[in-house]
Amino acid sequence: MPDTPYNEPVTPYNELVARLGPPLGVEEARAQWGRLVRAAQDGETTPITRERWEWAALIPLSEVSGPLTGLPALPLSTVRRKLGDLVRQAAQPYESGPVLLTRHRSPVAALVGARHLADRPRLAPEDLLRDGHTILLTHLPAPAYSAVARDPDGNPIASGQGDSVDEALRRLRPPA
């Protein structure tokens, strides 16, 4: 079986690795928890893995499809402490929805099973612009870029990140 660029075996999530970069292990994610939550608030998606076959992703609220009311919610401190168990739970095939992460009872990000992100189709920037949508490009800390596509009413419909503008545009995907 061939190896991916980050020396992990090929998984069902290779497309996610190509789009978002290699996943962080649970302990590494805990160590960078504050930065990862801020990154999610800024529109970045971070894959997290436990035991290399259980995958979840920390996603921005804009990536959560449907209303947030009624979704399970946990404080950030609880999620950080129980991250391994939550990644395992999110990776289960029967687990269907996101878990909201809250600060002072206000949602700030979400944790979803990576399978919710793996099957999202790529959206061509040319088609989006031709259909009257807009795309906002942002330079992020570190050498990275973010692209957020919005419909004519200003609602986010897709986002992508990458090390270049071209890569961010190629990674445009609808919310999970």
Protein Blocks (a to p, Z undefined) as FASTA:
>chain_A
ZZdfkopacdfklmmmmmnopaddfklmmmmmmmmmmmmmnopacdddehhlaccddddf
klpgcjfehpacddfklmmmmmmmmmmmmmpmklmbdcdddeehiafbdcddfklmmmpc
cddfklmmmnopacdddddehjddddddddfkopafbdcddfbfklmmmmgccdZZ
